[in-house]
Every structure is written in structure tokens, then in C-alpha cells.
Amino acid sequence: MASTENNSKELTSGAGEQPPSRNGLVAILFGLAVIQGLVINLMPIMYPTIGREFGLTKAQTGLVGTWFFIGYTVALVITGYLVNYLGAKRVAIGGMVVAGGGEVLFSLANSYGLVLVAAALMGMGIAPLVAVYAAIISAKFSDIRQRMFMLTYGVFAGFAALGTFVVGGLVGTISYRLVFIALGLFIWGWVALVFAVFGRALDPEVGKARIRAGEKRETAIRQSLRTFVEFLSTGVLTRGALYMLGFIVILDNLSNGDFMHWISTLFEEVYAVGNVGMALTVGALGVLFFRMAMGAFPPGWISDRILLGLCYGIAMITFIVLLVLQPANPLVAYVLVFVSFGFTGAQAPTTYSIATAKFGARAPAAIPLVDVIGNIGMFTVPWLGGRIADITGDQWKAMWLIPVAGFALVITVLLWELYDRIRGIETESGIVSEEGPLG
């Protein structure tokens, strides 16, 4: 584990001397996280507006979020491979072109079908960033991977808060079509600026699979197929850790996904808030605060899985308090949302950190596959939450899915940690090695 003196220098120098491009890589990671934060939570805050615009039930409205994650998952299936074939830089730029196109199409859509297609394109464009982050961090920040995942996803949370607040306020005063076309143009311009200024820091080959020395280059199609088969046949799909992590993300999506997709609608109905994005903004600020705090932990101070279990447990207790009290004062509800959302924010960085420790250089392929498995939960929850609300006429009842799935996640992750500790195979950082059936 790095010494105390080194900890304060890690973002710029790491454990020892690092290439001078490391600061530029931080700027690229954070620059991409800005876009991810602005896009990822837009669908839930648009539910009331889209529902009114096209005369939809809550279940139909929830399908907009489902289609976002259908596109997201379709892209995840191949995004780890694309990063290994094309490199992180090319995949990041291509993804942002697609995401911006989805925003523009959403602004122009005059039918429910086109809204679903636009949502899917947004998901497809954002999904590659999961593998891009993993490729850059595993290649250049492996010594402080937990911290870099926390900080990168902290920036994401900060701009998720900004995006939900700004868009939530604007859709109540001007046409959402103007808002989304502006967002699409901003995405294209912002990514062009980030890579124009800092692009030299990111070698196009980062994350790209290497061809063995002495091999003759074959045709592009044959070479890509060989690389893909090699990638899957050398320990990604055959490792129990992949499926354990995927199951954890399923539970997170059933829990936190229900929270994310329906909290804005609930607050609009119960508290008649003027800004439909306010509840998600408060939640995202909680995620930002707690991720930045956890990003300050010294490397190896606490096992990723113990950290995740503790954080998620506190979050679920807090949310049960919200469900039981159903406070009449919206300020009390906002405080409970801030704390609960904040603690669930440990999920993505800790899960990706575990995957980086387990899969090493193959993390850019393993992490998207983990999310592919996990999105089984995300496909279900936007529609399911709306359907329960349609049947019961009470959005509060639909929200009880959150603590049920959340406590299942806590039990799963702590039992996995206990299992590996009993086996006695631990590394210095508290993350188990790659040995064994769940290694």
C-alpha cells in the first residue's frame, strides 16, 4: 500500500514517477463524466412531460426509460470488445456522436415510437464510457483505482445534479424540444473541445488488444474475430466473479433504479414541486458528496465489498424511514433522499474497482459484461414501478421494491466477502486474488 506521503501526490504522480500525461488523462476522464452526468438521468425527469405530451400511462412512460437501457445494454455487449479493438479514444468519441444524435432526435420526435428510438440512441452513446473509464484507469491508475473510480463517478454525479436541476427547471418554462436540441449540440461541442485540448494525453492504443509480435496482419474482419474469441476464451466469461458482480448490479438496478426512475414523479405528485428534477438533483448531490468523501480514503483502507455493504445498508435504512414517515414537509423528504441516494452511490465505483482487481487488463471487457447482466434489473424496473403505481394508485407502494432489493444486495455482497476471507486468499488491499471459483 502506498505510503502516507505518496497519498497526497497520487492524482499527479501516483506511487512513484508517472508519465507527464497523467493530468491530461484526469481531465479526459472528468470531461467525459460531465457528459455522462448530464445525460444519464434525463429520462426520469422527462416522465411527467412526455406522459402529458403523448397521453401515456405510467407503465408506458416507464418504457421510455426501459428503451434507454435497452440501447445501453446493446452497446455494452460489444463496447468492451470495441475498446480492445479500436482503443478507448476512438470509442469515446464515437459514443458521444451517437449520444448527441439521440438528444437531437428526442427534440424532434413527433411520435411515441420516435421518442423510444431516441432514448435508445442516448443509451447506446453513453454506454461505451463504462469501458473507456475502465481502460484508462486500469492502464494508467491501477495503483489508485478505487480513488479514481470514486472521483470520476463523483464528477458524473455532480453534473447529474446540475443537469437534472437545469433541465427540470427549463422544461417547466420553455419547450423541452429546445432544451434537448441544445443538449445534443453541447455534447458534440464539449467532446470536441476536451479531445482538442487534452487528446494527446490519451494514446489511441490505450485499452486496445495487442497483436502478438511476429504475427502477420490478417484482414480486419478475421483479425477482429480472433481478438474477440481470444478475449472471451481466456477467463472473462468463465469466471464466477463476473456473474457475482452481475447479480449485485441486478439488485442495485432493482433498488436504486426504482428510486432513480420514479422519485421525481413521486415528489411532483406529493409535494407539487415546481422543478420536476429537484428530487433527482438533491439525490445526485448526495451521490457527489459521498463519492468525493469516499474518494479521499487511502488506497486499501477498506475492502470494496465491505464498503459497499455498509453504505447500501445505511441507505436502505434511511429510505425505509422516508417510506414509513411519508413526511408532509418536503424539506425533511429532501434530506432523507440526499442521505439515501448518497450512500447508494458507492455501488458503481466499488463494483468497478472489484472488477479491476479481479480481471486486471481485461477489466474493460469484464465491466461492460457485468453491466449487461445487471441491466436485467434495469429493463424491468421503469415499467414495473409504473405498473404497480397504475394498479394501486399509490406511487409510495411501488417504492417498497427499493429496500427489499437493497437489503438482498447487502446480504449478497457481505456473504461473498466472508466466503473469500474464509478461503484465506487476500491481497494487501483487502481484495481477494484471482484464485478460486469466484476469483
N, C-alpha and C positions, 0 to 999 in steps of 0.2 A: 504494500500500500504506500502511496506517495507520502512523503514527509509533510509536516505542517508548513514548513517554509515553501514547499512547492505548491501547496494547495492554492495559495493566493495568486499564483502565476499561471495556473493551468489553462485558462482560456487563451493565453497568448503564447505560452511556451510549453505547457504540458509537463510530463515527467522527463525533464532534460531538454536538450535543444530540439526544436521543431522547425520545419520549413517556414520561411517568411510568409508564405501564402496562407497560413492558418487563420489570421484575422480576416482575410478575404473570404475564406470558407464560412466563417461565422456569419459574415454579412450575407452570404448567399443563403445559408440555412434560415436565417431570420427573415430575409427578404421574401423567400418562398412561403414561410409560415404566415406572413402578413396576408397573402392571397388566400391561403387555406382558411385562415381565421375569418376573412370577410365572406367566404362562400359557404362554408360547411353548415352553418346554422340558419341559412336564409329560408329554407323551405318551411320549417315550423312557424316562423313568424308571418309567413305569407298565407297560412291556412285560412284565417278568417276572411282575408281579402279575396283569395281565389275561390273559396266556398261561395261567397256572395256573388262574385263576378260570373261564375258558371252554374250557380244554383245546385251545389253539391251537398250530399250528406257528409257527416264527419268521416264515415268509413271511406267514401270516395275521395274526400280531401286528403286523408291519410295516405292514399295510394300515390299521391304526388311525392311524398317522402319515400315510399317504397320504391318508386321508379328511380329516384335519385340513387338509392343504394343498389338497385339492380345494375345501373350503369357503373357505379363504383365497383361492384363485385366483378362484373365482366372484365373491367380493366385490371383489377387486382390479379385475376387468373394469369394474365400474361405480363404484368408490369415488372415482376421480379426478373423474368427472363429477358424482357426488353432492356432493362438496365444492364444486365450481364452481357447482352449482345451489342447494344448501342452506346452504353455508358450513361452515367447519371445526368450529365449536362444536356444531351440531346433529348432524353426522355422528359426532363423537367420542362424544357421549352415547348416541346410538342404537346404535353399535357395542358399547359397554360393556354395554348392556342385553342384547344378544344373547349376548355372551361369558359374562356371568354366568348366563344361561339354559342355555348349553351345559354349564357346570360343574355346575349343579343336576341336569340331565338325566343327565349322566355318573354322578352319585352314585346315581341311582335306577334306572339301566338294569339290566334283568334278562335281557337277551339281547345277543348279539354285534352284531346289527343296530342296536340302540339305542345301543350304545357307538360305532359308526361314525357314526351321526347326531349324537350329542353332540359327538364330535371335530370333525365338520364345522362345527357351530354355533360352537364355540370359535374355529376358524379364521376363520369369517365375521366374528365380532365383533372380532377383533384386527386383521384386515387393514386396516380404514379408518385406523388410526393412521399407516400409511405416508404416506398423502396428507395427513392432518392435520398431521403434523410438517412436511412439505414446504410446505404452505400457510402455516403460521405463520412458518417460518424464511425462506422466500423473500419474504414480505411485510414482516417486521419485523427480520430478522437477516441480510440479504443481504451485509452488509459483513464478517460473520464466520461465513459459512455453514459452512465446514469445521469450525470450532471448535464451533459449536452442534450440528451433527450428531454429532460425536465425543462431546461431553458428554452429549447426550440419550441416545445409544445406550450410553454408558458407564453411566448410571443404569439403563438397561434391563438391561445385563449384571450390574450389582451385584445387582439384585433377582432376576435369573435364578439367580444363585448362591445367594441366600438361599432362593428358592422351591424349588430342587432339593434343597438340604440339608434344609430343614424337612419338605417333603413326603416325600422319600426316607426320612427317619428315622421319620416318623409312620406310613407305610404298613406298616412292619415291626412296629408296636406296637398300632395301632388300625385299625379298618375304613377302607379308602380311601373308602368312601361318606360317612362323617362328614367326612373331610378335604375332599372336593370340594364338598359342600353348604355347608361353612363358607367355602370359597374363593368360591363364587358369591355368597353374601351379602356377603362382604367387598368384592368388586368393585363391587357396586351401592352399598354404603355409602361406599366410598372416592371413587368418581367424584362422587357427590352432594356429598360434603364439599369436594372440590377445586373444583368449579364454584360451590358456595355461597360459598366464601371468595375465590376468585380469578377467578370467571367474568366479572366486569365488565371485567377487563383484556383479554378476548378479544371483540372486536367480532364479533357473529354473521355479519357480512358478509365477514370475513377468508377469502380463498380463493374467494369467490363471484363468478361471472362477472357483469360489469356489463352492463346493458342500455343501448344507445346512447341518448343524450339525444334527446328528441323522439319516440321510438318509442312507439306505443300498446301498452299491455299486452294481450297476447292471452290465450287460455285457457291454463291451467297446462300442459296436455299439449303444445299446439303450441309454446309458448314453450320448454319443456324440450327438445323435439326439435330446435328451431332452434339452441339453445345447444350441444347435443351435436354436431350436424353442423358448426357453425362451429368448434367446438373441434378436431375431428379434421381438418378441411379446411384448417387454417392452420398446418400444419407439425409436428404431433406424429407422425402415422403415416407421414409422407413423409420423415422424417429418418433418415439412416443411423446417427446416434448412438444412436437408440432401440434398434436391433437389435444394434449392437455391445455396448451395455450389457447387453441381454438375454442375449446369448451369454455374457458374462462371468459373469452371475448363474447361468446354467445350469451352467457349470463349477464355480462356488462351491458350488452345491447338490449336485452330484455328489460333490464333495470334502468340504466341511465338513458337508454334510447327512448323509453316511455316518458321519462322525465323531460328529455330534450324536446320531443315532438309535441307534447300536449300541455306543458306548463304555461306557455303563452296564451293558449286558448282558455285554460282554466282561469288565469288571472283576469283576462278580459271579461269573462262571464261573471266572476265572483266580485271583482273589485272595480270593474268598468274603467280600467286604466286607459289613458289617452294614447300612450305609446305601446303598441302591441308587442314590441320587442323587449320591453323593460324587464320582464321576469328573466328572460334568457340573458340579457345584459348583466343583471345582477349575478346570475349563476356563473357566467363566463368570467366576471371579475373575481369571483371566489376561486375559480379554477386558476386564474392568473396568479392570485396572491399565494395560494398554497403550492402551486408548481414552482414558483420562484423561491419560496421558502425551502421547499424540499431540494431544489437545485443547489442550494447552498450547503447541503450535507457533505461532509468529507467523503471521498470515494471509499466504499466498503464499510461505512459506518453502520449500516443496517441492511440486511438482506432484502432484495427487491420484493420477494413474496411476503415476508413479514410486514414490510411497509405497506404493501397493497392490502393485505388482510386487515390491518389496523385502521387504515384510512377508510376503507369501504365500510367496515363495521360502524365507525363513528358516523359516517354519512347516513347509513340506514337508520340508526337510532334517531338522528336529527330529523330525518324525513318522516318517521313514524309520529314524532311529536307534531309535525305540521299536519299530518292526516287526522290525528286524534283531536287536536285543538281546533283545526279549521278557523284560525284567528280572524276576527272581524276587522282588526286593524291591519291594513296591508303592509305597514312598516315591519310588524312582527313577522309576517309571512316572508317578506324580502330577506330579513336576517336569517331565517331558517333555510331559505333557498341558497343564500350565499354560502353558508357553512356546509350544507349537504352537497351542493354541486362542487364546492371547492375540494372536499375530501375525495369525491369520486374521480376528480381529475388526476389522481395518482395512477389510474388504470393504464392509460396508453403508454406513458413513458416507462413505467416499471415493466409492463409486459414486453415492450420492445427491447428494454435493457436485458431482460431474461433471455430473449431470443438471440440477442447479440452475443451474450455469454455462451449460450448453448451451441450456436451454429457458426460463430466466428465469421469468416469471409463469406459464408453462404447466407448470412442474415438478410441481405437484400432480396433473396428469393423466399426465405422462410417467413419473414414478417408479412409480406402480402398474402401468402397462403394461409397464415394464421387468421388474417382479417377476412379472407374468403370464407373460411369455416365459420368464423364469428358472425358473419353477416346473415347467417340463417336466422339469428335472432332479430337483426335489423330489418329483414324482409317482412317479418311478421308484425313487429310492434306498432308501426304507424297505423296500419289498418286495424289491428286488434284493439288498440286503445280507443280508436274512434268507434269501432263496432260495439264495444262494451258500453261506451257513453251513449250511443244511439239506443241500445236496448234498455238500459237502466234510466236514462235521462239524467244521469249524475256523473259528471267527469271525475269527482272525487273517488268514486268506487273503482273506476278504471285505473287509478293511480296506485292501488294496493299491489298491483303487479310489481312495482318498483322494489319494496322491501323484501318480498318473497324471493325474487330472483337475486337481489343483492346479498341476502344472507346465505343463499346457496353458493354464491361466488366466494364469500369469506370462508365458509367451511371447506370448499374445494381447494383453495389456494394454501390454506394453513395445513391441511392434511398432506398435500403434495410436499410442502416444506418439511413436515415431520417425517414423511416417508424417506426423503433423501438424507435427512440427518441421522435416522436410524441406520441407514446404509453406511454412514460414516465417510462419505465421499464429498468433501467440501474443499473449496478453494479459499484462498486468503480473504477474498472479498465477501464470503458468505454465500456465493453462488456455487452450486454443485458442478462437478466436472461433466464431461460429455459421456461418461461411462454409464452402463446400466440401461435397463429397458425404458426409463423415462429420461435418460440423459440427452 
